[in-house]
Amino acid sequence: MVTLSEAVEIGSRDGYLAVVSTVRSDGTVQSSVVNAGLLPHPVSGAEAVAFVTYGAAKLRNLRFRPQVTLTFRAGWQWAAVEGWAEIAGSADPLPGIDAERLRMLRREIFTAAGGSHDDWDEYDRVMESQSRAAVLVTPTRVYSN
């Protein structure tokens, strides 16, 4: 058995990269790669895996079918986190997350996923201009090889 922290630690060994898989309307799976990190959910305080995206397919899928799997890997070691996603963004208001909290949340997720930035104001401008959303995954199952 692997814990949520251990799953994300595996990902930390390779830039916090995770394959995120969502479900399309026809039931097939759509996957892509994101940087994801572990942080407290900004509303509930429970541990959540989070990433920032502007990927139209991911967001569309998650709006209608919020079940999601993120798989972290380093070499042949991997861990998957299954759960339910909540989206916080300008097009996806999340109760308890106003514009200022969203701005800070994007930074927190970026940092939790190993990122750093020399110009946070520029980072904020880019995130807003691209309408990037924060995706918060409340885990229901964590497993590994």
C-alpha positions in Angstrom: 0.0 0.0 0.0 1.2 3.5 -0.8 0.1 6.7 0.8 -0.8 9.9 -1.0 2.4 11.6 0.1 4.4 8.6 -1.1 2.7 8.7 -4.5 3.5 12.4 -5.0 7.1 11.8 -3.7 7.5 9.3 -6.6 6.5 12.1 -9.0 8.9 14.5 -7.4 11.7 12.4 -8.7 10.8 13.3 -12.2 9.6 16.9 -12.1 6.3 16.1 -10.5 5.0 14.9 -13.8 1.8 12.9 -13.8 -0.4 11.4 -16.5 -3.9 12.7 -15.9 -6.7 10.6 -17.3 -10.3 11.8 -17.7 -13.4 10.3 -19.2 -14.8 11.6 -22.5 -18.6 11.7 -23.2 -18.3 8.5 -25.2 -16.7 6.7 -22.3 -13.2 6.6 -23.7 -10.2 7.8 -21.8 -8.4 11.1 -22.6 -4.9 11.3 -21.1 -2.2 14.0 -21.0 0.8 15.0 -18.9 0.7 17.7 -16.2 2.8 18.9 -13.3 0.9 18.1 -10.1 1.6 18.5 -6.4 0.1 17.8 -3.0 -1.4 20.6 -0.9 -4.3 21.2 1.5 -7.7 21.7 -0.3 -8.3 25.5 -0.1 -11.8 25.0 1.2 -11.9 21.8 3.1 -8.3 21.6 4.3 -8.1 17.9 3.4 -5.1 16.7 1.4 -5.6 17.1 -2.4 -3.5 16.5 -5.5 -3.7 19.6 -7.7 -2.6 20.8 -11.1 -3.2 24.0 -13.2 -4.5 23.6 -16.7 -6.1 25.4 -19.6 -6.6 22.1 -21.5 -10.0 22.3 -23.1 -10.5 18.5 -23.3 -9.5 17.9 -19.7 -11.7 20.7 -18.4 -14.7 19.8 -20.5 -14.4 16.2 -19.4 -14.0 17.1 -15.7 -17.0 19.5 -15.8 -19.3 16.7 -16.7 -17.5 13.6 -15.3 -15.3 14.6 -12.4 -13.7 11.2 -11.9 -10.0 11.4 -12.6 -6.8 9.4 -12.2 -3.3 10.9 -11.9 -0.3 8.5 -12.3 3.1 9.6 -11.1 6.2 7.7 -12.1 9.9 7.6 -11.7 11.6 4.9 -13.8 9.6 1.8 -13.4 8.1 2.8 -10.0 4.7 4.4 -10.3 1.7 5.3 -8.1 -1.9 6.2 -9.2 -4.3 8.5 -7.4 -7.9 8.1 -8.2 -10.5 10.7 -7.1 -13.0 13.4 -7.8 -12.0 16.7 -9.3 -13.2 20.2 -8.5 -12.3 23.0 -10.8 -11.6 26.6 -9.7 -11.2 29.1 -12.5 -12.7 32.2 -14.0 -15.1 30.0 -16.1 -15.6 27.6 -13.2 -16.3 29.4 -10.0 -15.8 27.3 -6.8 -17.5 28.4 -3.7 -15.0 29.9 -1.3 -12.5 30.7 -4.0 -12.7 34.4 -5.2 -10.4 35.9 -7.8 -7.6 36.8 -5.4 -7.7 33.3 -3.8 -7.6 31.7 -7.3 -4.5 33.8 -8.1 -2.7 32.6 -4.9 -4.0 29.0 -5.4 -2.4 28.8 -8.9 0.9 29.9 -7.3 0.6 27.4 -4.5 -0.1 24.5 -6.9 2.8 25.6 -9.1 5.1 25.6 -6.1 3.7 22.3 -4.7 4.6 20.8 -8.1 8.2 21.8 -7.8 8.0 25.1 -9.7 9.6 28.4 -8.8 9.3 31.8 -10.6 11.4 34.9 -10.7 8.5 37.2 -11.5 5.2 36.2 -9.8 3.4 39.2 -11.3 4.2 38.0 -14.8 3.2 34.4 -13.8 -0.2 35.8 -12.6 -0.7 37.7 -15.8 0.0 34.7 -18.0 -2.3 32.4 -15.8 -5.1 34.9 -16.1 -4.6 35.7 -19.8 -4.8 31.9 -20.5 -7.8 31.4 -18.2 -5.9 28.7 -16.4 -8.0 26.8 -13.9 -6.9 25.0 -10.7 -8.0 21.4 -10.6 -8.2 19.9 -7.1 -8.4 16.1 -6.8 -9.8 14.6 -3.6 -8.4 11.1 -3.5 -10.6 8.1 -3.1 -7.9 5.4 -3.9 -4.1 5.4 -4.0 -2.2 2.4 -5.3 1.2 1.4 -6.7 3.3 -1.4 -8.2 
